[in-house]
Amino acid sequence: MKTYIEQASQHTKLQEGTQVIEQVLLECYLKPGISTKELARKTLLPTPVAAAIKRELIKSGALVQDRGVRCTADGLAWIEREWGYHGLDHSLYHDLLDETKWIESLKDVLAILEELFSLRPSVDVQIDQSKCTPETSLRRAILCLKQHALIGKKILCVGDDDLVSVSIGLLLQRLFPDRGHTVTHVDVVDIDERFLSCIETIAKEHGLPIGCRRLDLREPLPDNLHGQYDCFFTDPPYTLQGMSLFVSRGIQALKREKGVPIFLSFAHKSPAFMLAMQREFVRMGLTVSANFPQFNAYEGAEMIANRSQMFILRTTDQTKPEYSEKFTDALYTGEVKQTLRTYRCKQCSRDVYVGINGEFATIEQLKNEGCTGCGHDMFEMIAKKRVSQERNDKGDHTAD
């Protein structure tokens, strides 16, 4: 038997994908009596498109037009059973959507996080780790909630020295005070066993729905993680290669649907770097749905003024990973700064040297300017050698 979402999707053929149908249904559940115009504003859809989705959901039996639009008894029961909304504290949910109320509403959760964060392992600057504040970690979880990507979803953290998985777990416990919610699950993949052990211990002590797995993301993503997740978080090394690799691995793990969100935290960079970064988004078939400057706060990251930005990216029907095989390029800032790398143009096979004493200082500069032979902007790294043993301190990971 087809779900309400499948029935509506079959008849609407939306370019936006099924994500917006889910959002329309959820808005009607969370705010019974909502108008069609407000539905359109909430979902960022043209009013005629929102109205068409509403009509199909009414035909399917999920909604009814009654002083606005609301869920039928069957529709309400289906949402609570299938998506796990039964037992939701609706008052708290709506407070969390208000930027002025959420901190006061979650003072107890922040207090727990502050205690847990004080027990985190020290950062490993060799792999570009940094520590975000407890408030930032919780803000990321709330952002996921606002995007309808948390409750009832399967979430992946591609690296998690910021304990976003823990913040999500504790937030769920507050949203479902009867502790009966079992649908949402968070998985963490990370190379650092210290943080994995820390997260596993916290999850066990607090009863959080978190699974951990050690992975070196330079290796191909295991097949059993492909196409499984509804969204992912990542705060990758602040190099162009690091961003592209971590996002690529996350893309492989996502369900093959349009409009699936990606939560990417990244340093504020120069215009040239940002141009190269957005070229990578386009190459991977991703759109920028939103950008929040200075969203993330960190402890002791003075070189970026203790702040970084948050991107919400979304998948399209052209989404594909930039990297799917073993990654052999320099990844972390220390590696990038201390190597001379040879890239081969995929169009004309010209070799170009990037790095210390190279023709181009950085890969983003090369991609922006293009091959000196043909102007093409896609390259394959074919060789690298270590040139310097310069010390890499914590601040270095933000340099262009």
C-alpha positions as CSV (number, residue, x, y, z in Angstrom):
1,M,0.0,0.0,0.0
2,K,1.4,3.4,-1.0
3,T,2.0,6.0,1.7
4,Y,0.4,9.4,1.7
5,I,3.6,10.9,0.4
6,E,3.9,8.4,-2.4
7,Q,0.3,8.9,-3.5
8,A,0.7,12.7,-3.6
9,S,4.1,12.5,-5.3
10,Q,2.6,10.2,-8.0
11,H,0.1,12.8,-9.0
12,T,2.0,16.1,-8.6
13,K,5.4,15.2,-10.2
14,L,7.2,17.9,-8.3
15,Q,10.6,19.1,-9.4
16,E,11.3,19.8,-5.7
17,G,11.0,16.1,-4.8
18,T,9.1,14.4,-2.0
19,Q,10.7,16.4,0.8
20,V,8.3,19.3,0.3
21,I,5.3,17.0,0.4
22,E,6.5,15.7,3.8
23,Q,7.0,19.3,4.9
24,V,3.4,20.3,3.8
25,L,2.0,17.4,5.7
26,L,4.0,18.2,8.8
27,E,3.1,21.9,8.8
28,C,-0.6,20.8,8.8
29,Y,0.1,18.4,11.7
30,L,2.1,21.0,13.7
31,K,-0.3,23.9,13.1
32,P,-3.9,22.6,12.5
33,G,-6.0,25.1,10.6
34,I,-3.0,26.5,8.6
35,S,-4.0,28.5,5.5
36,T,-2.7,27.7,2.0
37,K,-0.8,31.0,1.8
38,E,1.0,30.2,5.1
39,L,1.8,26.7,3.8
40,A,3.4,28.3,0.8
41,R,5.4,30.7,2.9
42,K,6.6,27.9,5.3
43,T,7.6,25.6,2.4
44,L,9.0,28.3,0.1
45,L,6.7,27.1,-2.6
46,P,4.5,29.1,-5.1
47,T,1.0,29.2,-3.7
48,P,-0.5,27.2,-6.6
49,V,2.1,24.4,-6.0
50,A,1.3,24.3,-2.3
51,A,-2.4,24.2,-3.1
52,A,-1.8,21.3,-5.5
53,I,0.1,19.3,-2.9
54,K,-2.7,20.1,-0.4
55,R,-5.3,18.8,-2.8
56,E,-3.5,15.6,-3.4
57,L,-3.0,15.0,0.4
58,I,-6.8,15.6,0.8
59,K,-7.6,13.1,-1.9
60,S,-5.3,10.5,-0.2
61,G,-7.1,10.9,3.1
62,A,-4.3,12.6,5.0
63,L,-5.7,16.1,5.2
64,V,-9.1,17.7,5.4
65,Q,-10.2,21.3,4.6
66,D,-11.7,22.6,7.8
67,R,-11.2,26.2,8.8
68,G,-7.9,26.0,7.1
69,V,-6.4,22.6,6.5
70,R,-5.6,20.0,9.2
71,C,-4.8,16.3,9.4
72,T,-7.6,13.7,9.4
73,A,-7.6,11.3,12.3
74,D,-6.0,8.7,10.1
75,G,-3.4,11.2,8.9
76,L,-2.5,12.2,12.4
77,A,-2.2,8.6,13.6
78,W,0.0,7.8,10.5
79,I,2.4,10.7,11.2
80,E,2.7,9.8,14.9
81,R,3.2,6.1,14.1
82,E,5.4,6.2,11.0
83,W,7.4,9.3,11.7
84,G,7.5,8.9,15.5
85,Y,5.8,12.2,16.5
86,H,3.6,10.5,19.2
87,G,4.4,12.0,22.5
88,L,5.9,15.2,21.1
89,D,5.9,18.2,23.5
90,H,4.2,20.6,21.0
91,S,4.7,23.7,23.2
92,L,8.4,23.1,23.5
93,Y,8.7,22.4,19.8
94,H,7.2,25.8,18.9
95,D,9.4,27.5,21.4
96,L,12.4,26.1,19.8
97,L,11.5,27.6,16.5
98,D,11.8,31.0,18.1
99,E,15.4,32.2,18.2
100,T,14.6,34.3,21.3
101,K,13.2,31.5,23.4
102,W,15.2,28.3,22.7
103,I,18.1,29.0,25.2
104,E,15.7,29.6,28.0
105,S,13.7,26.5,27.1
106,L,16.8,24.3,27.0
107,K,18.8,25.6,30.0
108,D,18.8,22.2,31.5
109,V,20.1,20.5,28.3
110,L,22.8,23.2,28.0
111,A,23.9,22.5,31.6
112,I,24.3,18.8,30.8
113,L,26.2,19.6,27.6
114,E,28.6,22.0,29.3
115,E,29.5,19.2,31.8
116,L,29.9,16.6,29.0
117,F,31.9,18.9,26.8
118,S,34.4,19.6,29.6
119,L,35.2,15.8,29.4
120,R,35.9,15.8,25.7
121,P,39.4,14.6,24.6
122,S,41.9,17.2,23.6
123,V,41.9,18.2,19.9
124,D,44.4,16.7,17.5
125,V,45.6,19.6,15.4
126,Q,47.2,17.2,12.9
127,I,43.7,16.3,11.7
128,D,42.3,19.8,11.9
129,Q,40.1,19.2,14.9
130,S,38.6,22.1,16.8
131,K,36.0,22.4,19.7
132,C,32.8,24.1,19.1
133,T,30.9,25.4,22.2
134,P,28.0,23.4,23.7
135,E,25.6,26.1,22.6
136,T,26.8,25.8,19.0
137,S,26.4,22.0,19.1
138,L,22.8,22.4,20.3
139,R,22.0,25.1,17.8
140,R,23.0,22.7,15.1
141,A,20.5,20.1,16.4
142,I,17.8,22.7,16.6
143,L,18.6,23.8,13.0
144,C,18.1,20.2,12.0
145,L,14.7,20.2,13.8
146,K,13.7,23.4,12.0
147,Q,14.5,21.8,8.6
148,H,12.2,18.8,9.5
149,A,15.3,16.6,9.2
150,L,15.5,15.4,12.8
151,I,12.4,13.7,14.2
152,G,11.9,10.2,12.7
153,K,15.0,10.5,10.6
154,K,18.3,8.6,10.2
155,I,21.1,11.1,10.6
156,L,24.9,10.8,9.9
157,C,27.7,12.8,11.5
158,V,30.7,12.7,9.2
159,G,33.2,13.4,11.9
160,D,31.9,14.5,15.3
161,D,34.4,16.1,17.6
162,D,31.6,18.6,18.2
163,L,29.3,16.0,19.7
164,V,26.4,17.0,17.5
165,S,25.1,13.4,17.9
166,V,24.9,13.9,21.7
167,S,23.1,17.2,21.3
168,I,20.5,15.6,19.0
169,G,20.0,12.7,21.5
170,L,19.5,15.0,24.4
171,L,17.2,17.3,22.4
172,L,15.0,14.3,21.5
173,Q,14.7,13.4,25.2
174,R,13.3,16.8,26.0
175,L,11.0,16.8,23.0
176,F,9.6,13.4,24.0
177,P,9.5,13.5,27.8
178,D,7.9,10.1,28.1
179,R,11.0,8.6,26.5
180,G,8.8,6.6,24.1
181,H,10.4,7.9,20.9
182,T,12.5,5.2,19.2
183,V,12.3,6.1,15.5
184,T,15.2,8.6,15.2
185,H,18.8,7.3,15.0
186,V,22.2,9.0,14.7
187,D,25.4,7.3,13.4
188,V,28.8,8.8,13.8
189,V,31.8,8.0,11.6
190,D,35.2,9.3,12.7
191,I,38.9,8.4,12.5
192,D,39.6,9.4,16.1
193,E,38.8,6.5,18.5
194,R,39.1,8.8,21.5
195,F,36.0,10.8,20.4
196,L,34.1,7.6,19.4
197,S,34.7,6.1,22.8
198,C,33.6,9.4,24.5
199,I,30.4,9.5,22.4
200,E,29.7,5.8,23.0
201,T,30.1,6.2,26.8
202,I,27.8,9.2,26.9
203,A,25.2,7.5,24.7
204,K,25.2,4.4,27.0
205,E,24.9,6.5,30.2
206,H,22.1,8.7,28.9
207,G,20.3,6.2,26.7
208,L,20.8,8.1,23.5
209,P,20.1,6.5,20.0
210,I,23.7,6.8,18.7
211,G,25.9,4.3,16.9
212,C,29.7,4.8,16.3
213,R,32.0,3.5,13.7
214,R,35.7,4.1,13.1
215,L,36.4,5.1,9.5
216,D,39.3,6.8,7.7
217,L,37.4,8.9,5.2
218,R,40.3,8.7,2.8
219,E,39.2,5.1,2.2
220,P,36.0,4.4,0.1
221,L,32.8,4.5,2.1
222,P,31.6,0.9,3.0
223,D,28.8,-0.3,0.8
224,N,26.5,-0.9,3.7
225,L,26.5,2.8,4.5
226,H,25.4,3.9,1.0
227,G,21.9,5.3,0.5
228,Q,20.8,5.0,4.1
229,Y,20.5,8.5,5.6
230,D,18.1,11.5,5.6
231,C,20.7,14.1,6.2
232,F,24.3,14.5,7.5
233,F,26.4,17.0,9.4
234,T,30.0,17.7,8.8
235,D,32.6,20.2,10.0
236,P,35.5,19.1,7.7
237,P,39.1,20.2,7.5
238,Y,39.2,23.8,6.2
239,T,40.8,22.9,2.9
240,L,39.1,22.6,-0.4
241,Q,40.0,19.0,-0.7
242,G,38.8,18.3,2.9
243,M,35.4,19.9,2.2
244,S,35.0,18.0,-1.1
245,L,36.0,14.7,0.4
246,F,33.8,14.9,3.5
247,V,30.8,16.1,1.6
248,S,31.4,13.4,-1.1
249,R,31.4,10.6,1.6
250,G,28.2,12.1,3.1
251,I,26.5,12.2,-0.4
252,Q,27.2,8.5,-0.8
253,A,25.5,7.8,2.5
254,L,22.4,9.8,1.7
255,K,19.1,8.4,0.3
256,R,18.9,9.0,-3.4
257,E,16.2,11.7,-3.3
258,K,16.0,15.3,-4.3
259,G,16.0,18.0,-1.6
260,V,17.8,16.1,1.1
261,P,19.7,18.5,3.4
262,I,23.4,18.6,4.2
263,F,24.6,20.7,7.2
264,L,28.1,21.9,6.4
265,S,30.1,24.1,8.8
266,F,33.1,25.8,7.3
267,A,35.4,28.8,8.0
268,H,34.8,32.2,6.5
269,K,37.3,32.3,3.6
270,S,38.5,34.7,0.9
271,P,36.4,35.4,-2.2
272,A,38.7,33.2,-4.3
273,F,38.4,30.3,-2.0
274,M,34.6,30.7,-1.8
275,L,34.4,30.8,-5.6
276,A,36.3,27.5,-5.8
277,M,34.2,26.0,-3.0
278,Q,30.9,26.9,-4.8
279,R,32.3,25.4,-8.0
280,E,32.7,22.2,-6.0
281,F,29.1,22.4,-4.9
282,V,27.9,22.8,-8.5
283,R,30.2,19.9,-9.6
284,M,28.6,17.7,-7.0
285,G,25.1,18.7,-8.1
286,L,24.3,20.5,-4.8
287,T,22.4,23.8,-4.3
288,V,22.9,26.2,-1.5
289,S,19.6,26.4,0.4
290,A,20.8,28.7,3.1
291,N,23.9,30.3,4.6
292,F,24.3,31.5,8.2
293,P,27.5,33.6,8.7
294,Q,29.1,33.3,12.2
295,F,26.7,30.5,13.1
296,N,29.3,28.3,14.8
297,A,31.4,29.4,17.8
298,Y,34.6,27.6,18.8
299,E,36.9,27.5,21.8
300,G,40.4,28.8,21.1
301,A,40.1,29.2,17.3
302,E,41.4,32.8,17.2
303,M,42.5,32.7,13.6
304,I,38.9,32.5,12.5
305,A,37.7,34.9,15.3
306,N,36.3,31.8,17.0
307,R,33.5,31.7,14.4
308,S,32.5,29.8,11.2
309,Q,29.6,29.7,8.8
310,M,26.8,27.1,8.4
311,F,25.7,26.1,4.9
312,I,22.5,24.1,4.3
313,L,23.0,22.4,1.0
314,R,20.4,20.3,-0.8
315,T,20.6,17.4,-3.2
316,T,19.2,17.5,-6.8
317,D,18.7,14.8,-9.4
318,Q,22.3,15.6,-10.5
319,T,23.9,15.0,-7.2
320,K,27.0,12.8,-7.2
321,P,30.2,12.6,-5.1
322,E,33.4,14.3,-6.3
323,Y,35.3,11.5,-4.7
324,S,34.1,7.9,-4.5
325,E,37.3,5.9,-4.6
326,K,40.4,6.0,-2.3
327,F,41.6,9.6,-1.7
328,T,45.3,10.2,-2.2
329,D,45.6,14.0,-2.3
330,A,46.8,16.1,0.6
331,L,43.8,16.5,3.0
332,Y,44.6,18.3,6.2
333,T,46.0,21.9,6.4
334,G,49.4,20.6,7.5
335,E,49.7,18.2,4.6
336,V,48.5,20.9,2.1
337,K,51.1,23.4,3.3
338,Q,54.0,21.0,3.3
339,T,53.6,19.3,-0.1
340,L,54.2,20.0,-3.8
341,R,51.5,18.3,-5.7
342,T,51.3,17.4,-9.4
343,Y,47.8,17.7,-11.0
344,R,46.9,16.5,-14.5
345,C,44.3,18.3,-16.5
346,K,41.5,15.8,-17.4
347,Q,40.9,17.6,-20.7
348,C,44.4,18.1,-22.2
349,S,46.6,16.0,-19.8
350,R,48.9,19.0,-19.1
351,D,50.7,18.6,-15.7
352,V,50.5,21.5,-13.3
353,Y,52.4,22.0,-10.0
354,V,50.5,23.2,-6.9
355,G,51.8,24.1,-3.5
356,I,55.2,25.2,-2.2
357,N,57.2,26.6,-5.1
358,G,54.5,25.5,-7.6
359,E,52.9,27.3,-10.5
360,F,49.8,27.8,-8.3
361,A,49.8,28.2,-4.5
362,T,46.5,26.4,-3.9
363,I,44.2,24.0,-5.7
364,E,41.3,26.5,-5.4
365,Q,43.5,29.1,-7.3
366,L,44.2,26.5,-10.0
367,K,40.5,25.6,-10.3
368,N,39.4,29.2,-10.5
369,E,42.0,30.1,-13.2
370,G,41.8,26.8,-15.1
371,C,44.4,24.8,-16.9
372,T,47.1,27.0,-18.5
373,G,46.9,24.9,-21.6
374,C,43.1,24.6,-22.3
375,G,41.3,26.5,-19.5
376,H,39.6,23.3,-18.2
377,D,38.9,23.2,-14.5
378,M,39.0,19.5,-13.6
379,F,42.2,17.9,-12.5
380,E,43.5,14.6,-11.1
381,M,46.3,14.5,-8.5
382,I,49.0,12.2,-9.8
383,A,51.9,12.8,-7.5
384,K,52.9,14.6,-4.3
385,K,56.0,15.1,-2.3
386,R,56.6,16.5,1.1
387,V,58.7,19.7,0.9
388,S,58.7,21.2,4.4
389,Q,58.5,20.1,8.0
390,E,57.1,23.4,9.2
391,R,55.1,23.2,12.4
392,N,51.3,23.3,12.0
393,D,49.7,25.0,15.0
394,K,46.0,25.2,15.6
395,G,45.4,28.5,13.8
396,D,46.9,27.2,10.5
397,H,43.8,25.2,9.6
398,T,42.0,28.4,8.6
399,A,44.5,29.8,6.2
400,D,43.7,29.8,2.5
